[in-house]
């Protein structure tokens, strides 16, 4: 798919779980006939969101949401790609704002799933550093630890 070339530079910058997640998103998009309606717009929006979009939703749900979002905002996205800010590749472009709106939708869905218990997120490891003597002397102290002493 030629339109996939639009996103390859953004994907090349990803590592680990994030790279795997978006590789699965691309695979799913390759198999979904709904992409054929406006593939250039789908991949432009995807390229815009890859650096910041949360990866907690199932791939299928993210793809469904992306395709629905592009369908609803198709004329707006078309206008955005002819905006001089988009051509100049500035963060003030309308496409950047549209991508932000989609990320907000993904965040809202993620938080709703977390609140309802439909989504479990593995907790990250927390590392703490302290000084050998008085923890208050350590310049990067955790304010919560100081309140316990």
DSSP file (Angstrom, degrees, kcal/mol; ACC not computed):
  #  RESIDUE AA STRUCTURE BP1 BP2  ACC     N-H-->O    O-->H-N    N-H-->O    O-->H-N    TCO  KAPPA ALPHA  PHI   PSI    X-CA   Y-CA   Z-CA
    1    1 A X    >         0   0    0      0, 0.0     3,-1.0     0, 0.0     4,-0.4   0.000 360.0 360.0 360.0 120.5    0.0    0.0    0.0
    2    2 A X  G >   +     0   0    0      1,-0.3     3,-1.6     2,-0.2     4,-0.3   0.836 360.0  62.5 -63.0 -36.2    1.6    3.2   -1.2
    3    3 A X  G >  S+     0   0    0      1,-0.3     3,-1.5     2,-0.2     4,-0.4   0.726  87.6  73.0 -66.0 -20.3   -0.1    5.4    1.5
    4    4 A X  G X> S+     0   0    0     -3,-1.0     3,-1.4     1,-0.3     4,-1.0   0.779  81.2  72.2 -63.9 -25.8    1.8    3.4    4.1
    5    5 A X  H <> S+     0   0    0     -3,-1.6     4,-0.5    -4,-0.4    -1,-0.3   0.763  84.7  69.0 -60.8 -24.9    4.9    5.2    3.1
    6    6 A X  H <4 S+     0   0    0     -3,-1.5    -1,-0.3    -4,-0.3     4,-0.2   0.820 107.6  35.1 -62.5 -30.9    3.5    8.3    4.7
    7    7 A X  H X> S+     0   0    0     -3,-1.4     4,-2.1    -4,-0.4     3,-0.5   0.611  89.9  91.8-103.0 -13.8    3.9    6.8    8.2
    8    8 A X  H 3X S+     0   0    0     -4,-1.0     4,-2.0     1,-0.2     5,-0.1   0.857  85.3  53.2 -56.0 -40.8    7.1    4.8    7.8
    9    9 A X  H 3X S+     0   0    0     -4,-0.5     4,-0.6     1,-0.2    -1,-0.2   0.902 110.7  47.7 -61.5 -37.8    9.4    7.6    9.0
   10   10 A X  H X4 S+     0   0    0     -3,-0.5     3,-0.7    -4,-0.2    -2,-0.2   0.888 112.4  49.2 -68.6 -38.3    7.4    8.1   12.2
   11   11 A X  H >< S+     0   0    0     -4,-2.1     3,-1.7     1,-0.2    -1,-0.2   0.829 100.4  64.7 -69.8 -31.8    7.3    4.3   12.9
   12   12 A X  H 3< S+     0   0    0     -4,-2.0    -1,-0.2     1,-0.3    -2,-0.2   0.735  98.2  56.4 -63.9 -21.3   11.1    4.1   12.4
   13   13 A X  T << S+     0   0    0     -3,-0.7    -1,-0.3    -4,-0.6    -2,-0.2   0.524  90.9  94.6 -87.7  -6.2   11.5    6.3   15.5
   14   14 A X    <   -     0   0    0     -3,-1.7     2,-0.3    -4,-0.2    37,-0.0  -0.520  53.6-170.1 -88.5 154.9    9.5    4.0   17.7
   15   15 A X    >>  -     0   0    0     -2,-0.2     4,-1.1     4,-0.0     3,-0.9  -0.933  42.4 -12.1-136.9 160.9   11.0    1.3   19.9
   16   16 A X  H 3> S-     0   0    0     -2,-0.3     4,-2.1     1,-0.2     3,-0.2  -0.119 121.6  -3.0  59.6-137.6    9.8   -1.6   22.1
   17   17 A X  H 3> S+     0   0    0      1,-0.2     4,-2.7     2,-0.2    -1,-0.2   0.839 133.0  56.0 -61.0 -36.2    6.1   -2.1   22.9
   18   18 A X  H <> S+     0   0    0     -3,-0.9     4,-2.3     2,-0.2    -1,-0.2   0.918 108.0  47.8 -64.0 -43.3    5.1    1.1   21.2
   19   19 A X  H  X S+     0   0    0     -4,-1.1     4,-1.8     1,-0.2    -2,-0.2   0.908 113.2  48.7 -63.2 -42.1    6.7   -0.1   17.9
   20   20 A X  H  X S+     0   0    0     -4,-2.1     4,-1.9     2,-0.2    -2,-0.2   0.918 110.3  51.6 -64.0 -44.1    5.0   -3.4   18.2
   21   21 A X  H  X S+     0   0    0     -4,-2.7     4,-1.9     1,-0.2    -2,-0.2   0.943 113.0  43.0 -59.1 -50.5    1.6   -1.8   18.9
   22   22 A X  H  X S+     0   0    0     -4,-2.3     4,-2.3     1,-0.2    -1,-0.2   0.767 108.7  58.4 -74.1 -23.1    1.7    0.4   15.9
   23   23 A X  H  X S+     0   0    0     -4,-1.8     4,-2.2    -5,-0.2    -1,-0.2   0.887 108.3  47.7 -65.6 -38.7    3.0   -2.3   13.7
   24   24 A X  H  X S+     0   0    0     -4,-1.9     4,-2.4     2,-0.2    -2,-0.2   0.867 108.8  53.7 -68.6 -36.3   -0.1   -4.2   14.7
   25   25 A X  H  X S+     0   0    0     -4,-1.9     4,-2.5     2,-0.2    -2,-0.2   0.937 109.7  47.9 -61.7 -46.1   -2.2   -1.2   13.9
   26   26 A X  H  X S+     0   0    0     -4,-2.3     4,-2.5     2,-0.2    -2,-0.2   0.912 110.1  51.7 -61.8 -42.6   -0.7   -1.0   10.4
   27   27 A X  H  X S+     0   0    0     -4,-2.2     4,-1.2     1,-0.2    -1,-0.2   0.924 110.9  48.1 -59.2 -44.5   -1.3   -4.7    9.9
   28   28 A X  H  X S+     0   0    0     -4,-2.4     4,-0.7     1,-0.2     3,-0.3   0.896 110.7  50.9 -64.2 -40.8   -5.0   -4.2   10.9
   29   29 A X  H >< S+     0   0    0     -4,-2.5     3,-0.8     1,-0.2     6,-0.3   0.884 105.4  56.8 -64.5 -37.9   -5.3   -1.2    8.6
   30   30 A X  H 3< S+     0   0    0     -4,-2.5    -1,-0.2     1,-0.2    -2,-0.2   0.820 111.6  43.4 -61.0 -30.5   -3.8   -3.2    5.7
   31   31 A X  H 3< S+     0   0    0     -4,-1.2     2,-0.6    -3,-0.3    -1,-0.2   0.540  94.7  92.0 -92.6  -8.8   -6.6   -5.8    6.1
   32   32 A X    X<  -     0   0    0     -3,-0.8     3,-1.4    -4,-0.7     4,-0.3  -0.784  58.4-159.4 -97.2 117.9   -9.5   -3.4    6.6
   33   33 A X  G >  S+     0   0    0     -2,-0.6     3,-1.2     1,-0.3     4,-0.2   0.694  85.3  75.5 -68.2 -17.3  -11.4   -2.4    3.4
   34   34 A X  G >  S+     0   0    0      1,-0.3     3,-1.2     2,-0.2     4,-0.4   0.755  83.3  68.4 -65.2 -21.9  -12.7    0.8    5.1
   35   35 A X  G X  S+     0   0    0     -3,-1.4     3,-1.0    -6,-0.3    -1,-0.3   0.816  83.3  73.0 -64.7 -29.8   -9.3    2.3    4.6
   36   36 A X  G <  S+     0   0    0     -3,-1.2     3,-0.3    -4,-0.3    -1,-0.2   0.658  82.0  70.6 -63.2 -16.7   -9.8    2.4    0.9
   37   37 A X  G <  S-     0   0    0     -3,-1.2    -1,-0.2    -4,-0.2    -2,-0.2   0.916 128.8  -8.8 -66.3 -43.2  -12.3    5.3    1.2
   38   38 A X  S <> S+     0   0    0     -3,-1.0     4,-2.0    -4,-0.4     3,-0.5  -0.386  73.1 163.6-153.1  65.3   -9.6    7.8    2.1
   39   39 A X  H  > S+     0   0    0     -3,-0.3     4,-2.4     1,-0.2     5,-0.2   0.857  76.3  56.0 -61.5 -36.8   -6.3    6.0    2.7
   40   40 A X  H  > S+     0   0    0      1,-0.2     4,-1.7     2,-0.2    -1,-0.2   0.894 110.0  46.3 -62.7 -37.2   -4.1    9.1    2.5
   41   41 A X  H  > S+     0   0    0     -3,-0.5     4,-2.3     2,-0.2     5,-0.2   0.897 110.4  52.6 -71.7 -40.2   -6.2   10.8    5.2
   42   42 A X  H  X S+     0   0    0     -4,-2.0     4,-2.4    -7,-0.2    -2,-0.2   0.939 113.6  43.0 -59.4 -47.6   -6.1    7.8    7.5
   43   43 A X  H  X S+     0   0    0     -4,-2.4     4,-2.3     2,-0.2    -1,-0.2   0.804 111.1  55.0 -74.5 -28.2   -2.3    7.5    7.3
   44   44 A X  H  X S+     0   0    0     -4,-1.7     4,-1.7    -5,-0.2    -1,-0.2   0.924 111.7  44.0 -66.7 -43.5   -1.8   11.3    7.7
   45   45 A X  H  X S+     0   0    0     -4,-2.3     4,-1.7     2,-0.2    -2,-0.2   0.918 113.6  51.3 -66.4 -42.5   -3.8   11.3   10.9
   46   46 A X  H  X S+     0   0    0     -4,-2.4     4,-1.9    -5,-0.2    -2,-0.2   0.919 108.4  51.6 -60.4 -43.2   -2.1    8.1   12.1
   47   47 A X  H  < S+     0   0    0     -4,-2.3     4,-0.5     1,-0.2    -1,-0.2   0.883 109.2  52.1 -59.6 -38.0    1.3    9.7   11.4
   48   48 A X  H  < S+     0   0    0     -4,-1.7    -1,-0.2     1,-0.2    -2,-0.2   0.842 115.5  39.0 -67.6 -34.3    0.3   12.8   13.4
   49   49 A X  H >X S+     0   0    0     -4,-1.7     4,-2.8    -3,-0.2     3,-1.2   0.687  88.9  90.3 -93.7 -18.8   -0.8   10.7   16.5
   50   50 A X  T 3< S+     0   0    0     -4,-1.9    -1,-0.2     1,-0.3    -2,-0.1   0.848  85.5  51.9 -51.0 -44.2    1.9    8.1   16.6
   51   51 A X  T 34 S+     0   0    0     -4,-0.5    -1,-0.3     1,-0.2    -2,-0.1   0.821 126.9  19.2 -65.9 -27.5    4.3   10.0   18.9
   52   52 A X  T <4 S+     0   0    0     -3,-1.2    -2,-0.2    -4,-0.2    -1,-0.2   0.581  88.5 115.3-120.3 -12.6    1.8   10.8   21.6
   53   53 A X     <  -     0   0    0     -4,-2.8    50,-0.1     1,-0.1    51,-0.0  -0.406  67.5-117.1 -68.8 131.3   -1.2    8.4   21.3
   54   54 A X        -     0   0    0     49,-0.2     3,-0.2    -2,-0.1    -1,-0.1  -0.319  16.0-151.1 -62.8 150.6   -1.7    6.1   24.3
   55   55 A X        +     0   0    0      1,-0.1    -1,-0.1     7,-0.0     4,-0.1  -0.038  67.3 100.3-115.3  30.1   -1.3    2.4   23.4
   56   56 A X        +     0   0    0      2,-0.1    -1,-0.1     3,-0.0    64,-0.1   0.771  59.8  86.0 -88.7 -28.1   -3.6    0.9   26.0
   57   57 A X  S    S-     0   0    0     -3,-0.2    53,-0.0     1,-0.1    62,-0.0  -0.400  94.6 -93.6 -70.9 150.4   -6.7    0.3   23.9
   58   58 A X     >  -     0   0    0      1,-0.1     4,-2.3    -2,-0.1     3,-0.3  -0.340  36.0-116.9 -58.8 147.0   -6.9   -2.9   21.9
   59   59 A X  H  > S+     0   0    0      1,-0.2     4,-2.6     2,-0.2     5,-0.2   0.898 114.1  54.9 -55.2 -44.7   -5.5   -2.5   18.4
   60   60 A X  H  > S+     0   0    0      1,-0.2     4,-2.5     2,-0.2    -1,-0.2   0.907 108.8  47.9 -58.0 -43.0   -8.9   -3.3   16.9
   61   61 A X  H  > S+     0   0    0     -3,-0.3     4,-2.7     2,-0.2    -1,-0.2   0.907 110.6  50.7 -67.0 -41.3  -10.6   -0.6   18.9
   62   62 A X  H  X S+     0   0    0     -4,-2.3     4,-2.7     2,-0.2    -2,-0.2   0.933 112.0  47.7 -61.5 -44.3   -8.0    2.0   18.0
   63   63 A X  H  X S+     0   0    0     -4,-2.6     4,-2.7     2,-0.2     5,-0.2   0.928 112.0  49.5 -62.9 -45.1   -8.3    1.2   14.3
   64   64 A X  H  X S+     0   0    0     -4,-2.5     4,-2.1    -5,-0.2    -1,-0.2   0.922 113.4  46.6 -59.2 -44.1  -12.1    1.4   14.5
   65   65 A X  H  X S+     0   0    0     -4,-2.7     4,-2.7     2,-0.2    -2,-0.2   0.903 112.3  50.6 -65.2 -41.3  -11.9    4.7   16.3
   66   66 A X  H  X S+     0   0    0     -4,-2.7     4,-2.6    -5,-0.2     5,-0.2   0.933 111.6  46.7 -62.7 -47.0   -9.4    6.1   13.8
   67   67 A X  H  X S+     0   0    0     -4,-2.7     4,-2.1     1,-0.2    -1,-0.2   0.887 114.4  47.3 -65.3 -38.8  -11.4    5.1   10.8
   68   68 A X  H  X S+     0   0    0     -4,-2.1     4,-2.4    -5,-0.2    -1,-0.2   0.917 111.9  50.9 -66.5 -43.0  -14.6    6.6   12.3
   69   69 A X  H  X S+     0   0    0     -4,-2.7     4,-2.1     1,-0.2    -2,-0.2   0.919 111.4  47.3 -60.9 -44.9  -12.8    9.8   13.2
   70   70 A X  H  < S+     0   0    0     -4,-2.6     4,-0.3     1,-0.2    -1,-0.2   0.901 111.2  51.8 -65.2 -40.8  -11.4   10.2    9.7
   71   71 A X  H >< S+     0   0    0     -4,-2.1     3,-0.7     1,-0.2     4,-0.2   0.916 113.3  44.0 -61.8 -43.1  -14.8    9.5    8.2
   72   72 A X  H 3< S+     0   0    0     -4,-2.4     3,-0.2     1,-0.2    -1,-0.2   0.857 123.5  36.2 -69.5 -35.2  -16.5   12.1   10.4
   73   73 A X  T 3X S+     0   0    0     -4,-2.1     4,-2.7    -5,-0.2     5,-0.2   0.132  80.0 119.7-105.8  19.4  -13.7   14.7    9.9
   74   74 A X  H <> S+     0   0    0     -3,-0.7     4,-2.4    -4,-0.3    -1,-0.2   0.895  77.4  43.7 -56.8 -48.0  -12.8   14.0    6.2
   75   75 A X  H  > S+     0   0    0     -4,-0.2     4,-2.1    -3,-0.2    -1,-0.2   0.893 114.5  50.9 -67.4 -37.4  -13.6   17.4    4.8
   76   76 A X  H  > S+     0   0    0      2,-0.2     4,-2.0     1,-0.2    -2,-0.2   0.901 110.9  48.3 -64.7 -41.2  -11.9   19.1    7.7
   77   77 A X  H  X S+     0   0    0     -4,-2.7     4,-1.9     2,-0.2    -2,-0.2   0.901 108.9  54.4 -66.2 -40.8   -8.7   17.0    7.2
   78   78 A X  H  X S+     0   0    0     -4,-2.4     4,-0.5    -5,-0.2    -2,-0.2   0.911 109.9  46.8 -59.1 -42.2   -8.8   17.7    3.5
   79   79 A X  H >< S+     0   0    0     -4,-2.1     3,-1.0     1,-0.2     4,-0.2   0.896 109.2  56.0 -64.6 -38.5   -8.8   21.5    4.2
   80   80 A X  H >< S+     0   0    0     -4,-2.0     3,-1.2     1,-0.2    15,-0.3   0.842  99.9  57.4 -64.9 -34.8   -6.0   21.0    6.7
   81   81 A X  H 3< S+     0   0    0     -4,-1.9    -1,-0.2     1,-0.3    -2,-0.2   0.643 106.3  50.5 -76.1 -10.8   -3.6   19.4    4.3
   82   82 A X  T << S+     0   0    0     -3,-1.0     2,-0.3    -4,-0.5    -1,-0.3   0.362  84.9 111.9-101.8   4.3   -3.9   22.4    2.0
   83   83 A X  S X> S-     0   0    0     -3,-1.2     4,-1.7    -4,-0.2     3,-1.0  -0.587  74.1-130.1 -73.5 134.1   -3.1   24.8    4.9
   84   84 A X  H 3> S+     0   0    0     -2,-0.3     4,-2.4     1,-0.3     5,-0.2   0.834 107.8  61.2 -56.3 -32.6    0.3   26.5    4.5
   85   85 A X  H 34>S+     0   0    0      1,-0.2     5,-2.4     2,-0.2     4,-0.3   0.861 104.2  49.1 -63.2 -34.2    1.2   25.6    8.1
   86   86 A X  H X45S+     0   0    0     -3,-1.0     3,-1.1    -6,-0.3    -1,-0.2   0.923 110.7  49.2 -69.3 -43.9    0.8   21.9    7.1
   87   87 A X  H 3<5S+     0   0    0     -4,-1.7    -2,-0.2     1,-0.3    -1,-0.2   0.873 112.2  48.4 -62.8 -36.9    3.0   22.4    4.1
   88   88 A X  T 3<5S-     0   0    0     -4,-2.4    -1,-0.3    -5,-0.2    -2,-0.2   0.509 111.5-127.2 -81.3  -4.4    5.6   24.1    6.2
   89   89 A X  T < 5 +     0   0    0     -3,-1.1     2,-0.3    -4,-0.3    -3,-0.2   0.923  49.8 160.9  60.4  50.1    5.3   21.3    8.7
   90   90 A X    > < -     0   0    0     -5,-2.4     3,-1.4     1,-0.1     6,-0.2  -0.694  51.7-124.4-100.6 155.7    4.6   23.5   11.8
   91   91 A X  T 3  S+     0   0    0     -2,-0.3    -1,-0.1     1,-0.3    -5,-0.1   0.593 107.6  68.1 -73.0  -8.7    3.1   22.3   15.0
   92   92 A X  T 3  S+     0   0    0     -7,-0.1    -1,-0.3     4,-0.1    -6,-0.1   0.348  74.3 124.3 -90.2   7.0    0.4   25.0   14.6
   93   93 A X  S <> S-     0   0    0     -3,-1.4     4,-1.5    -8,-0.3     3,-0.2  -0.279  72.2-122.3 -68.4 154.2   -1.1   23.3   11.6
   94   94 A X  H  > S+     0   0    0    -14,-0.2     4,-2.5     1,-0.2     5,-0.2   0.846 113.5  58.8 -63.2 -34.5   -4.8   22.4   11.6
   95   95 A X  H  > S+     0   0    0    -15,-0.3     4,-2.6     1,-0.2    -1,-0.2   0.870 102.1  54.2 -64.2 -35.4   -3.8   18.7   11.1
   96   96 A X  H  > S+     0   0    0     -3,-0.2     4,-1.9    -6,-0.2    -1,-0.2   0.909 109.8  47.1 -62.8 -41.7   -1.8   18.9   14.3
   97   97 A X  H  X S+     0   0    0     -4,-1.5     4,-1.9     2,-0.2    -2,-0.2   0.895 111.0  51.4 -66.3 -40.4   -4.9   20.1   16.1
   98   98 A X  H  X S+     0   0    0     -4,-2.5     4,-1.9     1,-0.2    -2,-0.2   0.914 108.9  51.1 -63.5 -42.9   -7.1   17.4   14.5
   99   99 A X  H  X S+     0   0    0     -4,-2.6     4,-2.4     1,-0.2    -1,-0.2   0.892 107.6  53.6 -60.2 -40.1   -4.6   14.8   15.7
  100  100 A X  H  X S+     0   0    0     -4,-1.9     4,-2.2     1,-0.2    -1,-0.2   0.872 105.7  53.2 -62.4 -37.6   -4.8   16.2   19.2
  101  101 A X  H  X S+     0   0    0     -4,-1.9     4,-1.8     2,-0.2    -1,-0.2   0.898 109.1  48.8 -64.4 -40.2   -8.5   15.9   19.1
  102  102 A X  H  X S+     0   0    0     -4,-1.9     4,-2.3     2,-0.2    -2,-0.2   0.922 109.4  51.7 -66.2 -42.1   -8.2   12.2   18.2
  103  103 A X  H  X S+     0   0    0     -4,-2.4     4,-2.8     1,-0.2    -2,-0.2   0.899 107.6  53.5 -60.5 -39.5   -5.7   11.6   21.0
  104  104 A X  H  X S+     0   0    0     -4,-2.2     4,-2.5     2,-0.2    -1,-0.2   0.890 107.7  50.7 -61.3 -38.8   -8.1   13.2   23.4
  105  105 A X  H  X S+     0   0    0     -4,-1.8     4,-2.4     2,-0.2    -2,-0.2   0.909 111.0  48.4 -64.2 -41.2  -10.8   10.8   22.3
  106  106 A X  H  X S+     0   0    0     -4,-2.3     4,-2.5     2,-0.2    -2,-0.2   0.917 111.9  49.4 -65.4 -42.8   -8.5    7.9   22.8
  107  107 A X  H  X S+     0   0    0     -4,-2.8     4,-2.8     2,-0.2     5,-0.2   0.922 110.4  50.3 -61.3 -44.3   -7.5    9.2   26.3
  108  108 A X  H  X S+     0   0    0     -4,-2.5     4,-2.2     1,-0.2    -2,-0.2   0.926 112.4  46.6 -60.2 -45.7  -11.2    9.6   27.2
  109  109 A X  H  X S+     0   0    0     -4,-2.4     4,-2.2     2,-0.2    -1,-0.2   0.894 112.3  51.4 -63.8 -39.6  -12.0    6.0   26.1
  110  110 A X  H  X S+     0   0    0     -4,-2.5     4,-2.4     2,-0.2    -2,-0.2   0.936 110.9  46.7 -63.6 -47.0   -8.9    4.7   27.9
  111  111 A X  H  X S+     0   0    0     -4,-2.8     4,-2.7     1,-0.2    -1,-0.2   0.881 111.1  52.3 -64.4 -37.8   -9.9    6.4   31.2
  112  112 A X  H  X S+     0   0    0     -4,-2.2     4,-2.1    -5,-0.2     6,-0.2   0.921 110.8  47.5 -63.2 -42.8  -13.5    5.2   30.9
  113  113 A X  H  X>S+     0   0    0     -4,-2.2     5,-1.6     2,-0.2     6,-1.2   0.884 112.5  49.6 -66.0 -38.4  -12.3    1.6   30.4
  114  114 A X  H ><5S+     0   0    0     -4,-2.4     3,-0.7     4,-0.2    -2,-0.2   0.933 111.3  48.9 -64.2 -45.6   -9.9    2.0   33.4
  115  115 A X  H 3<5S+     0   0    0     -4,-2.7    -2,-0.2     1,-0.2    -1,-0.2   0.863 113.4  46.5 -62.9 -36.5  -12.7    3.4   35.6
  116  116 A X  H 3<5S-     0   0    0     -4,-2.1    -1,-0.2    -5,-0.2    -2,-0.2   0.571 113.1-117.1 -84.5  -7.5  -15.1    0.6   34.6
  117  117 A X  T <<5S+     0   0    0     -4,-0.8    -3,-0.2    -3,-0.7    -4,-0.1   0.543  82.7 119.5  85.4   6.5  -12.4   -2.1   35.1
  118  118 A X  S   <S+     0   0    0     -5,-1.6     2,-0.4    -6,-0.2    -4,-0.2   0.583  71.2  51.3 -79.0  -9.5  -12.5   -3.2   31.5
  119  119 A X        -     0   0    0     -6,-1.2     2,-0.5    -7,-0.1    -2,-0.2  -0.993  65.6-164.7-134.5 128.6   -8.8   -2.3   31.1
  120  120 A X        -     0   0    0     -2,-0.4     2,-0.5   -64,-0.1    -6,-0.0  -0.952   7.3-163.3-112.9 128.2   -5.9   -3.4   33.3
  121  121 A X        -     0   0    0     -2,-0.5     2,-0.2    -7,-0.1    -2,-0.0  -0.941  22.8-121.6-113.9 128.8   -2.6   -1.5   33.0
  122  122 A X        -     0   0    0     -2,-0.5     2,-0.1     1,-0.1    -2,-0.0  -0.484  33.9-116.7 -67.2 130.8    0.5   -3.0   34.4
  123  123 A X        -     0   0    0     -2,-0.2     2,-0.1     1,-0.1    -1,-0.1  -0.450  27.6-122.5 -71.5 142.4    2.0   -0.7   36.9
  124  124 A X        -     0   0    0     -2,-0.1     2,-0.2     1,-0.1    -1,-0.1  -0.454  28.7-100.0 -80.7 154.8    5.4    0.7   36.1
  125  125 A X        -     0   0    0     -2,-0.1     2,-0.5     1,-0.0    -1,-0.1  -0.499  32.6-147.1 -71.1 143.8    8.5    0.2   38.3
  126  126 A X        -     0   0    0     -2,-0.2     2,-0.4    -3,-0.1    -1,-0.0  -0.970  10.6-164.4-115.9 126.0    9.3    3.2   40.5
  127  127 A X        -     0   0    0     -2,-0.5     2,-0.4     2,-0.0    -2,-0.0  -0.914   3.5-166.1-110.7 135.5   12.9    3.8   41.3
  128  128 A X        -     0   0    0     -2,-0.4     2,-0.4     2,-0.0    13,-0.1  -0.954   2.4-160.2-122.8 141.5   13.9    6.1   44.2
  129  129 A X        +     0   0    0     -2,-0.4     2,-0.3    11,-0.3    13,-0.2  -0.907  14.2 173.1-117.9 146.2   17.4    7.6   44.8
  130  130 A X        -     0   0    0     -2,-0.4     2,-0.1    11,-0.1     5,-0.1  -0.959  33.8 -98.2-146.9 166.1   18.6    9.0   48.1
  131  131 A X        -     0   0    0     -2,-0.3     7,-0.1     1,-0.1     4,-0.1  -0.485  32.7-120.4 -81.5 156.6   21.7   10.3   49.7
  132  132 A X  S    S+     0   0    0     -2,-0.1     3,-0.1     2,-0.1    -1,-0.1   0.852 101.3  24.0 -66.4 -34.3   23.8    8.0   51.9
  133  133 A X  S    S+     0   0    0      1,-0.3     2,-0.6     2,-0.0    -2,-0.0   0.674 127.9   7.9 -98.0-104.1   23.4   10.3   54.9
  134  134 A X    >   -     0   0    0      1,-0.1     3,-2.1    -4,-0.1     4,-0.5  -0.709  58.6-148.9 -85.9 119.6   20.5   12.7   55.4
  135  135 A X  G >  S+     0   0    0     -2,-0.6     3,-1.0     1,-0.3    -1,-0.1   0.773  96.9  66.3 -58.1 -25.0   17.8   12.3   52.7
  136  136 A X  G 3  S+     0   0    0      1,-0.2    -1,-0.3     5,-0.1     5,-0.1   0.730  93.7  59.8 -69.4 -19.8   17.1   16.0   53.0
  137  137 A X  G <  S+     0   0    0     -3,-2.1     2,-0.4     3,-0.1    -1,-0.2   0.660  80.9 100.1 -79.2 -16.2   20.6   16.7   51.6
  138  138 A X  S X  S-     0   0    0     -3,-1.0     3,-0.7    -4,-0.5    -7,-0.0  -0.572  70.1-144.8 -75.3 127.5   19.8   14.9   48.3
  139  139 A X  T 3  S+     0   0    0     -2,-0.4     2,-0.2     1,-0.3    -1,-0.1   0.697  93.5  51.4 -70.2 -18.3   18.9   17.4   45.6
  140  140 A X  T 3  S+     0   0    0      2,-0.0   -11,-0.3   -11,-0.0    -1,-0.3  -0.373  81.7 161.3-113.4  54.1   16.2   15.3   44.0
  141  141 A X    <   -     0   0    0     -3,-0.7     2,-0.7    -2,-0.2   -11,-0.1  -0.331  42.8-120.8 -79.4 155.8   14.2   14.4   47.0
  142  142 A X    >>  -     0   0    0    -13,-0.2     4,-1.4     1,-0.1     3,-0.9  -0.863  15.6-147.6 -94.6 117.8   10.6   13.1   47.0
  143  143 A X  H 3> S+     0   0    0     -2,-0.7     4,-1.3     1,-0.3    -1,-0.1   0.800  96.9  59.9 -59.5 -29.9    8.5   15.5   49.0
  144  144 A X  H 3> S+     0   0    0      1,-0.2     4,-0.6     2,-0.2    -1,-0.3   0.878 102.9  51.8 -66.1 -36.6    6.3   12.6   50.1
  145  145 A X  H X> S+     0   0    0     -3,-0.9     3,-0.6     1,-0.2     4,-0.5   0.850 106.1  54.4 -68.0 -33.5    9.3   10.9   51.8
  146  146 A X  H >< S+     0   0    0     -4,-1.4     3,-0.8     1,-0.2    -1,-0.2   0.823 101.3  58.4 -71.1 -29.8   10.2   14.1   53.7
  147  147 A X  H 3< S+     0   0    0     -4,-1.3    -1,-0.2     1,-0.2    -2,-0.2   0.715  99.3  59.9 -73.3 -17.5    6.7   14.4   55.2
  148  148 A X  H <<        0   0    0     -3,-0.6    -1,-0.2    -4,-0.6    -2,-0.2   0.694 360.0 360.0 -81.9 -18.7    7.1   10.9   56.8
  149  149 A X    <<        0   0    0     -3,-0.8    -1,-0.2    -4,-0.5    -2,-0.2   0.457 360.0 360.0 -88.5 360.0   10.2   11.9   58.8
